[in-house]
Amino acid sequence: MLVAASVAAALLAIANRRRARHLRRSLGLGGFGPDARLVAADSAQLGAITLGSTDLGLVARPDQVVRLAEGTYIPVEHKPRATRLYRSHLLELGVQLMLVEEHFGRRPPFGLVVLAGGVARRIPFERSLEAAVSDAAERMRWHLARGAAPGRRWLGNKCRACAFFDHCLADGNDAEGLLN
């Protein structure tokens, strides 16, 4: 009986490891290694982490944050419908990288964007990405300060779906009726 219980426990452990490996790969996390740990997740029991900085004037909520064996934290952003990277994905991940550095006190060497089909793209955290994020944030602040809509390419279904939609154009910036 003891032998049967030991065999059953060993088989269960093997099955759990296989399931965990499969889940890691499907989430685009297969390349992190077995010692990496998921420390925050937007859609899991772990709960999401909202990162913010008054110094940077930025806030972000990564879909996942992974802690590597050496103690580095890596933000992971999932774009399950996207088949390629867009500039907006890079800027969003750039904000997350900047905030992860400030929050955890250690500069992440890269972040991860996981596209459709679990295709993971490793994005190096370079100064040029930081500069692009700072430039985009400054342009957004400029538009907000002037109450000006950023232009046609920002408006449409995605704009209507945004949580800030009711506040963003509440002052009549949609004079051309672009959103109706």
Rosetta constraint file for C-alpha pairs under 8 A:
AtomPair CA 1 CA 5 HARMONIC 6.28 0.50
AtomPair CA 2 CA 6 HARMONIC 6.18 0.50
AtomPair CA 3 CA 7 HARMONIC 6.16 0.50
AtomPair CA 4 CA 8 HARMONIC 6.09 0.50
AtomPair CA 5 CA 9 HARMONIC 6.08 0.50
AtomPair CA 6 CA 10 HARMONIC 6.16 0.50
AtomPair CA 7 CA 11 HARMONIC 6.16 0.50
AtomPair CA 8 CA 12 HARMONIC 6.11 0.50
AtomPair CA 9 CA 13 HARMONIC 6.17 0.50
AtomPair CA 10 CA 14 HARMONIC 6.27 0.50
AtomPair CA 11 CA 15 HARMONIC 6.15 0.50
AtomPair CA 12 CA 16 HARMONIC 6.09 0.50
AtomPair CA 13 CA 17 HARMONIC 6.22 0.50
AtomPair CA 14 CA 18 HARMONIC 6.24 0.50
AtomPair CA 15 CA 19 HARMONIC 6.09 0.50
AtomPair CA 16 CA 20 HARMONIC 6.05 0.50
AtomPair CA 17 CA 21 HARMONIC 6.13 0.50
AtomPair CA 18 CA 22 HARMONIC 6.12 0.50
AtomPair CA 19 CA 23 HARMONIC 6.10 0.50
AtomPair CA 20 CA 24 HARMONIC 6.09 0.50
AtomPair CA 21 CA 25 HARMONIC 6.22 0.50
AtomPair CA 21 CA 30 HARMONIC 6.93 0.50
AtomPair CA 22 CA 26 HARMONIC 6.14 0.50
AtomPair CA 23 CA 27 HARMONIC 6.15 0.50
AtomPair CA 24 CA 28 HARMONIC 6.21 0.50
AtomPair CA 24 CA 29 HARMONIC 4.71 0.50
AtomPair CA 24 CA 30 HARMONIC 4.89 0.50
AtomPair CA 25 CA 29 HARMONIC 5.49 0.50
AtomPair CA 25 CA 30 HARMONIC 4.35 0.50
AtomPair CA 25 CA 31 HARMONIC 7.88 0.50
AtomPair CA 25 CA 118 HARMONIC 7.15 0.50
AtomPair CA 26 CA 30 HARMONIC 7.86 0.50
AtomPair CA 26 CA 117 HARMONIC 7.57 0.50
AtomPair CA 26 CA 118 HARMONIC 5.33 0.50
AtomPair CA 27 CA 114 HARMONIC 7.32 0.50
AtomPair CA 27 CA 118 HARMONIC 5.70 0.50
AtomPair CA 28 CA 114 HARMONIC 5.79 0.50
AtomPair CA 28 CA 118 HARMONIC 4.92 0.50
AtomPair CA 28 CA 119 HARMONIC 6.20 0.50
AtomPair CA 28 CA 120 HARMONIC 5.13 0.50
AtomPair CA 29 CA 120 HARMONIC 7.72 0.50
AtomPair CA 32 CA 36 HARMONIC 5.90 0.50
AtomPair CA 32 CA 68 HARMONIC 7.13 0.50
AtomPair CA 35 CA 68 HARMONIC 6.77 0.50
AtomPair CA 35 CA 69 HARMONIC 5.35 0.50
AtomPair CA 36 CA 66 HARMONIC 6.57 0.50
AtomPair CA 36 CA 67 HARMONIC 5.59 0.50
AtomPair CA 36 CA 68 HARMONIC 4.43 0.50
AtomPair CA 36 CA 69 HARMONIC 5.48 0.50
AtomPair CA 37 CA 66 HARMONIC 5.53 0.50
AtomPair CA 37 CA 67 HARMONIC 5.13 0.50
AtomPair CA 37 CA 68 HARMONIC 6.51 0.50
AtomPair CA 37 CA 69 HARMONIC 7.88 0.50
AtomPair CA 38 CA 64 HARMONIC 7.13 0.50
AtomPair CA 38 CA 65 HARMONIC 6.06 0.50
AtomPair CA 38 CA 66 HARMONIC 4.48 0.50
AtomPair CA 38 CA 67 HARMONIC 6.29 0.50
AtomPair CA 39 CA 46 HARMONIC 6.89 0.50
AtomPair CA 39 CA 64 HARMONIC 7.57 0.50
AtomPair CA 39 CA 65 HARMONIC 5.70 0.50
AtomPair CA 39 CA 66 HARMONIC 5.69 0.50
AtomPair CA 39 CA 67 HARMONIC 6.49 0.50
AtomPair CA 40 CA 46 HARMONIC 5.46 0.50
AtomPair CA 40 CA 47 HARMONIC 5.68 0.50
AtomPair CA 40 CA 48 HARMONIC 5.22 0.50
AtomPair CA 40 CA 49 HARMONIC 6.04 0.50
AtomPair CA 40 CA 63 HARMONIC 7.86 0.50
AtomPair CA 40 CA 64 HARMONIC 5.32 0.50
AtomPair CA 40 CA 65 HARMONIC 5.06 0.50
AtomPair CA 40 CA 66 HARMONIC 7.20 0.50
AtomPair CA 41 CA 45 HARMONIC 7.67 0.50
AtomPair CA 41 CA 46 HARMONIC 5.83 0.50
AtomPair CA 41 CA 47 HARMONIC 5.32 0.50
AtomPair CA 41 CA 48 HARMONIC 4.81 0.50
AtomPair CA 41 CA 49 HARMONIC 7.42 0.50
AtomPair CA 41 CA 62 HARMONIC 7.72 0.50
AtomPair CA 41 CA 63 HARMONIC 5.58 0.50
AtomPair CA 41 CA 64 HARMONIC 4.26 0.50
AtomPair CA 41 CA 65 HARMONIC 6.58 0.50
AtomPair CA 42 CA 46 HARMONIC 7.93 0.50
AtomPair CA 42 CA 47 HARMONIC 5.68 0.50
AtomPair CA 42 CA 48 HARMONIC 4.25 0.50
AtomPair CA 42 CA 49 HARMONIC 7.57 0.50
AtomPair CA 42 CA 61 HARMONIC 7.97 0.50
AtomPair CA 42 CA 62 HARMONIC 7.34 0.50
AtomPair CA 42 CA 63 HARMONIC 4.90 0.50
AtomPair CA 42 CA 64 HARMONIC 6.25 0.50
AtomPair CA 43 CA 47 HARMONIC 6.87 0.50
AtomPair CA 43 CA 48 HARMONIC 7.34 0.50
AtomPair CA 43 CA 63 HARMONIC 7.63 0.50
AtomPair CA 44 CA 48 HARMONIC 7.92 0.50
AtomPair CA 48 CA 61 HARMONIC 6.97 0.50
AtomPair CA 48 CA 62 HARMONIC 7.44 0.50
AtomPair CA 48 CA 63 HARMONIC 7.06 0.50
AtomPair CA 48 CA 64 HARMONIC 7.23 0.50
AtomPair CA 49 CA 61 HARMONIC 5.94 0.50
AtomPair CA 49 CA 62 HARMONIC 7.07 0.50
AtomPair CA 50 CA 59 HARMONIC 7.15 0.50
AtomPair CA 50 CA 60 HARMONIC 5.86 0.50
AtomPair CA 50 CA 61 HARMONIC 4.54 0.50
AtomPair CA 50 CA 62 HARMONIC 7.42 0.50
AtomPair CA 51 CA 59 HARMONIC 5.61 0.50
AtomPair CA 51 CA 60 HARMONIC 5.32 0.50
AtomPair CA 51 CA 61 HARMONIC 6.09 0.50
AtomPair CA 51 CA 96 HARMONIC 7.72 0.50
AtomPair CA 51 CA 99 HARMONIC 6.04 0.50
AtomPair CA 51 CA 100 HARMONIC 7.22 0.50
AtomPair CA 51 CA 103 HARMONIC 7.12 0.50
AtomPair CA 52 CA 57 HARMONIC 7.59 0.50
AtomPair CA 52 CA 58 HARMONIC 5.68 0.50
AtomPair CA 52 CA 59 HARMONIC 4.13 0.50
AtomPair CA 52 CA 60 HARMONIC 6.40 0.50
AtomPair CA 52 CA 99 HARMONIC 6.51 0.50
AtomPair CA 53 CA 57 HARMONIC 5.61 0.50
AtomPair CA 53 CA 58 HARMONIC 5.54 0.50
AtomPair CA 53 CA 59 HARMONIC 6.48 0.50
AtomPair CA 53 CA 99 HARMONIC 6.87 0.50
AtomPair CA 53 CA 102 HARMONIC 7.76 0.50
AtomPair CA 54 CA 58 HARMONIC 6.92 0.50
AtomPair CA 58 CA 95 HARMONIC 7.21 0.50
AtomPair CA 58 CA 99 HARMONIC 7.77 0.50
AtomPair CA 59 CA 95 HARMONIC 7.77 0.50
AtomPair CA 59 CA 99 HARMONIC 7.66 0.50
AtomPair CA 60 CA 92 HARMONIC 7.98 0.50
AtomPair CA 60 CA 95 HARMONIC 6.84 0.50
AtomPair CA 60 CA 96 HARMONIC 5.89 0.50
AtomPair CA 60 CA 99 HARMONIC 7.53 0.50
AtomPair CA 61 CA 96 HARMONIC 7.34 0.50
AtomPair CA 62 CA 75 HARMONIC 5.89 0.50
AtomPair CA 62 CA 76 HARMONIC 6.14 0.50
AtomPair CA 62 CA 77 HARMONIC 5.85 0.50
AtomPair CA 62 CA 93 HARMONIC 8.00 0.50
AtomPair CA 62 CA 96 HARMONIC 6.45 0.50
AtomPair CA 63 CA 75 HARMONIC 7.59 0.50
AtomPair CA 63 CA 76 HARMONIC 5.94 0.50
AtomPair CA 63 CA 77 HARMONIC 5.17 0.50
AtomPair CA 63 CA 78 HARMONIC 6.45 0.50
AtomPair CA 64 CA 75 HARMONIC 5.96 0.50
AtomPair CA 64 CA 76 HARMONIC 4.99 0.50
AtomPair CA 64 CA 77 HARMONIC 6.69 0.50
AtomPair CA 65 CA 73 HARMONIC 6.51 0.50
AtomPair CA 65 CA 74 HARMONIC 5.57 0.50
AtomPair CA 65 CA 75 HARMONIC 4.60 0.50
AtomPair CA 65 CA 76 HARMONIC 5.95 0.50
AtomPair CA 66 CA 73 HARMONIC 5.59 0.50
AtomPair CA 66 CA 74 HARMONIC 5.15 0.50
AtomPair CA 66 CA 75 HARMONIC 6.50 0.50
AtomPair CA 66 CA 76 HARMONIC 7.46 0.50
AtomPair CA 67 CA 71 HARMONIC 5.92 0.50
AtomPair CA 67 CA 72 HARMONIC 5.65 0.50
AtomPair CA 67 CA 73 HARMONIC 4.49 0.50
AtomPair CA 67 CA 74 HARMONIC 6.38 0.50
AtomPair CA 68 CA 72 HARMONIC 5.29 0.50
AtomPair CA 68 CA 73 HARMONIC 6.29 0.50
AtomPair CA 68 CA 74 HARMONIC 7.55 0.50
AtomPair CA 72 CA 106 HARMONIC 6.66 0.50
AtomPair CA 72 CA 107 HARMONIC 7.57 0.50
AtomPair CA 72 CA 108 HARMONIC 6.09 0.50
AtomPair CA 73 CA 100 HARMONIC 7.00 0.50
AtomPair CA 73 CA 104 HARMONIC 7.39 0.50
AtomPair CA 73 CA 106 HARMONIC 7.74 0.50
AtomPair CA 73 CA 108 HARMONIC 6.16 0.50
AtomPair CA 74 CA 97 HARMONIC 7.53 0.50
AtomPair CA 74 CA 100 HARMONIC 7.56 0.50
AtomPair CA 74 CA 108 HARMONIC 6.01 0.50
AtomPair CA 74 CA 110 HARMONIC 6.80 0.50
AtomPair CA 74 CA 111 HARMONIC 5.51 0.50
AtomPair CA 74 CA 112 HARMONIC 7.45 0.50
AtomPair CA 75 CA 93 HARMONIC 7.39 0.50
AtomPair CA 75 CA 96 HARMONIC 6.41 0.50
AtomPair CA 75 CA 97 HARMONIC 6.50 0.50
AtomPair CA 75 CA 100 HARMONIC 7.24 0.50
AtomPair CA 75 CA 111 HARMONIC 5.31 0.50
AtomPair CA 75 CA 112 HARMONIC 6.44 0.50
AtomPair CA 76 CA 93 HARMONIC 7.76 0.50
AtomPair CA 76 CA 111 HARMONIC 6.08 0.50
AtomPair CA 76 CA 112 HARMONIC 4.72 0.50
AtomPair CA 76 CA 113 HARMONIC 5.86 0.50
AtomPair CA 76 CA 114 HARMONIC 7.30 0.50
AtomPair CA 77 CA 93 HARMONIC 6.77 0.50
AtomPair CA 77 CA 112 HARMONIC 6.26 0.50
AtomPair CA 77 CA 113 HARMONIC 4.84 0.50
AtomPair CA 77 CA 114 HARMONIC 6.21 0.50
AtomPair CA 78 CA 113 HARMONIC 5.78 0.50
AtomPair CA 78 CA 114 HARMONIC 4.72 0.50
AtomPair CA 78 CA 115 HARMONIC 6.26 0.50
AtomPair CA 79 CA 113 HARMONIC 7.04 0.50
AtomPair CA 79 CA 114 HARMONIC 5.89 0.50
AtomPair CA 79 CA 115 HARMONIC 4.90 0.50
AtomPair CA 79 CA 116 HARMONIC 6.53 0.50
AtomPair CA 80 CA 114 HARMONIC 7.12 0.50
AtomPair CA 80 CA 115 HARMONIC 5.21 0.50
AtomPair CA 80 CA 116 HARMONIC 4.28 0.50
AtomPair CA 80 CA 117 HARMONIC 7.09 0.50
AtomPair CA 80 CA 118 HARMONIC 7.59 0.50
AtomPair CA 81 CA 115 HARMONIC 6.91 0.50
AtomPair CA 81 CA 116 HARMONIC 5.27 0.50
AtomPair CA 82 CA 115 HARMONIC 5.51 0.50
AtomPair CA 82 CA 116 HARMONIC 5.54 0.50
AtomPair CA 83 CA 115 HARMONIC 5.87 0.50
AtomPair CA 83 CA 116 HARMONIC 5.49 0.50
AtomPair CA 84 CA 115 HARMONIC 6.87 0.50
AtomPair CA 85 CA 89 HARMONIC 6.34 0.50
AtomPair CA 85 CA 90 HARMONIC 7.43 0.50
AtomPair CA 85 CA 115 HARMONIC 7.70 0.50
AtomPair CA 86 CA 90 HARMONIC 6.68 0.50
AtomPair CA 87 CA 91 HARMONIC 6.21 0.50
AtomPair CA 88 CA 92 HARMONIC 6.04 0.50
AtomPair CA 89 CA 93 HARMONIC 6.15 0.50
AtomPair CA 89 CA 113 HARMONIC 7.52 0.50
AtomPair CA 90 CA 94 HARMONIC 5.92 0.50
AtomPair CA 90 CA 123 HARMONIC 7.76 0.50
AtomPair CA 90 CA 129 HARMONIC 7.82 0.50
AtomPair CA 91 CA 95 HARMONIC 6.25 0.50
AtomPair CA 91 CA 129 HARMONIC 7.36 0.50
AtomPair CA 91 CA 132 HARMONIC 7.15 0.50
AtomPair CA 91 CA 133 HARMONIC 5.59 0.50
AtomPair CA 92 CA 96 HARMONIC 6.44 0.50
AtomPair CA 93 CA 97 HARMONIC 6.10 0.50
AtomPair CA 93 CA 111 HARMONIC 6.71 0.50
AtomPair CA 93 CA 112 HARMONIC 7.67 0.50
AtomPair CA 93 CA 113 HARMONIC 7.46 0.50
AtomPair CA 94 CA 98 HARMONIC 6.23 0.50
AtomPair CA 94 CA 125 HARMONIC 7.24 0.50
AtomPair CA 94 CA 129 HARMONIC 6.11 0.50
AtomPair CA 94 CA 130 HARMONIC 6.36 0.50
AtomPair CA 94 CA 133 HARMONIC 6.30 0.50
AtomPair CA 95 CA 99 HARMONIC 6.23 0.50
AtomPair CA 95 CA 130 HARMONIC 7.79 0.50
AtomPair CA 95 CA 133 HARMONIC 6.43 0.50
AtomPair CA 96 CA 100 HARMONIC 5.95 0.50
AtomPair CA 97 CA 101 HARMONIC 6.19 0.50
AtomPair CA 97 CA 107 HARMONIC 7.88 0.50
AtomPair CA 97 CA 108 HARMONIC 6.69 0.50
AtomPair CA 97 CA 110 HARMONIC 7.62 0.50
AtomPair CA 97 CA 111 HARMONIC 6.61 0.50
AtomPair CA 97 CA 125 HARMONIC 6.97 0.50
AtomPair CA 98 CA 102 HARMONIC 6.40 0.50
AtomPair CA 98 CA 107 HARMONIC 7.99 0.50
AtomPair CA 98 CA 130 HARMONIC 7.29 0.50
AtomPair CA 99 CA 103 HARMONIC 5.89 0.50
AtomPair CA 100 CA 104 HARMONIC 5.81 0.50
AtomPair CA 100 CA 105 HARMONIC 7.71 0.50
AtomPair CA 100 CA 106 HARMONIC 7.78 0.50
AtomPair CA 100 CA 107 HARMONIC 7.56 0.50
AtomPair CA 100 CA 108 HARMONIC 7.45 0.50
AtomPair CA 101 CA 105 HARMONIC 5.31 0.50
AtomPair CA 101 CA 106 HARMONIC 5.05 0.50
AtomPair CA 101 CA 107 HARMONIC 4.66 0.50
AtomPair CA 101 CA 108 HARMONIC 6.39 0.50
AtomPair CA 102 CA 106 HARMONIC 7.31 0.50
AtomPair CA 102 CA 107 HARMONIC 7.97 0.50
AtomPair CA 108 CA 125 HARMONIC 6.86 0.50
AtomPair CA 109 CA 124 HARMONIC 6.02 0.50
AtomPair CA 109 CA 125 HARMONIC 5.43 0.50
AtomPair CA 110 CA 122 HARMONIC 6.39 0.50
AtomPair CA 110 CA 123 HARMONIC 5.30 0.50
AtomPair CA 110 CA 124 HARMONIC 4.19 0.50
AtomPair CA 110 CA 125 HARMONIC 4.79 0.50
AtomPair CA 111 CA 122 HARMONIC 5.89 0.50
AtomPair CA 111 CA 123 HARMONIC 5.26 0.50
AtomPair CA 111 CA 124 HARMONIC 6.56 0.50
AtomPair CA 111 CA 125 HARMONIC 6.92 0.50
AtomPair CA 112 CA 120 HARMONIC 6.49 0.50
AtomPair CA 112 CA 121 HARMONIC 5.64 0.50
AtomPair CA 112 CA 122 HARMONIC 4.71 0.50
AtomPair CA 112 CA 123 HARMONIC 5.94 0.50
AtomPair CA 113 CA 120 HARMONIC 5.78 0.50
AtomPair CA 113 CA 121 HARMONIC 5.20 0.50
AtomPair CA 113 CA 122 HARMONIC 6.62 0.50
AtomPair CA 113 CA 123 HARMONIC 7.42 0.50
AtomPair CA 114 CA 118 HARMONIC 5.70 0.50
AtomPair CA 114 CA 119 HARMONIC 5.49 0.50
AtomPair CA 114 CA 120 HARMONIC 4.29 0.50
AtomPair CA 114 CA 121 HARMONIC 6.16 0.50
AtomPair CA 115 CA 119 HARMONIC 5.06 0.50
AtomPair CA 115 CA 120 HARMONIC 6.18 0.50
AtomPair CA 115 CA 121 HARMONIC 7.62 0.50
AtomPair CA 125 CA 129 HARMONIC 6.60 0.50
AtomPair CA 125 CA 130 HARMONIC 7.71 0.50
AtomPair CA 126 CA 130 HARMONIC 6.71 0.50
AtomPair CA 127 CA 131 HARMONIC 6.16 0.50
AtomPair CA 128 CA 132 HARMONIC 6.21 0.50
AtomPair CA 129 CA 133 HARMONIC 6.23 0.50
AtomPair CA 130 CA 134 HARMONIC 6.16 0.50
AtomPair CA 131 CA 135 HARMONIC 6.07 0.50
AtomPair CA 132 CA 136 HARMONIC 6.14 0.50
AtomPair CA 133 CA 137 HARMONIC 6.03 0.50
AtomPair CA 134 CA 138 HARMONIC 6.06 0.50
AtomPair CA 135 CA 139 HARMONIC 6.27 0.50
AtomPair CA 136 CA 140 HARMONIC 6.20 0.50
AtomPair CA 137 CA 141 HARMONIC 6.15 0.50
AtomPair CA 138 CA 142 HARMONIC 6.15 0.50
AtomPair CA 139 CA 143 HARMONIC 6.37 0.50
AtomPair CA 140 CA 144 HARMONIC 6.22 0.50
AtomPair CA 141 CA 145 HARMONIC 5.97 0.50
AtomPair CA 142 CA 146 HARMONIC 6.35 0.50
AtomPair CA 143 CA 147 HARMONIC 5.91 0.50
AtomPair CA 143 CA 148 HARMONIC 5.06 0.50
AtomPair CA 143 CA 149 HARMONIC 6.55 0.50
AtomPair CA 143 CA 150 HARMONIC 6.44 0.50
AtomPair CA 144 CA 148 HARMONIC 6.49 0.50
AtomPair CA 147 CA 171 HARMONIC 7.48 0.50
AtomPair CA 147 CA 173 HARMONIC 7.26 0.50
AtomPair CA 148 CA 173 HARMONIC 6.30 0.50
AtomPair CA 149 CA 169 HARMONIC 7.31 0.50
AtomPair CA 149 CA 173 HARMONIC 5.81 0.50
AtomPair CA 149 CA 174 HARMONIC 7.51 0.50
AtomPair CA 150 CA 154 HARMONIC 6.45 0.50
AtomPair CA 151 CA 155 HARMONIC 7.02 0.50
AtomPair CA 152 CA 178 HARMONIC 7.65 0.50
AtomPair CA 154 CA 159 HARMONIC 6.85 0.50
AtomPair CA 155 CA 159 HARMONIC 5.30 0.50
AtomPair CA 155 CA 160 HARMONIC 7.83 0.50
AtomPair CA 155 CA 178 HARMONIC 7.14 0.50
AtomPair CA 155 CA 179 HARMONIC 6.82 0.50
AtomPair CA 156 CA 160 HARMONIC 6.30 0.50
AtomPair CA 156 CA 178 HARMONIC 7.40 0.50
AtomPair CA 156 CA 179 HARMONIC 5.98 0.50
AtomPair CA 157 CA 161 HARMONIC 6.22 0.50
AtomPair CA 158 CA 162 HARMONIC 6.39 0.50
AtomPair CA 159 CA 165 HARMONIC 6.38 0.50
AtomPair CA 160 CA 165 HARMONIC 5.77 0.50
AtomPair CA 160 CA 179 HARMONIC 7.54 0.50
AtomPair CA 161 CA 165 HARMONIC 7.12 0.50
AtomPair CA 164 CA 168 HARMONIC 5.76 0.50
AtomPair CA 165 CA 169 HARMONIC 6.72 0.50
AtomPair CA 166 CA 170 HARMONIC 6.04 0.50
AtomPair CA 169 CA 173 HARMONIC 5.35 0.50
AtomPair CA 169 CA 174 HARMONIC 6.35 0.50
AtomPair CA 174 CA 178 HARMONIC 6.28 0.50
AtomPair CA 174 CA 179 HARMONIC 6.99 0.50
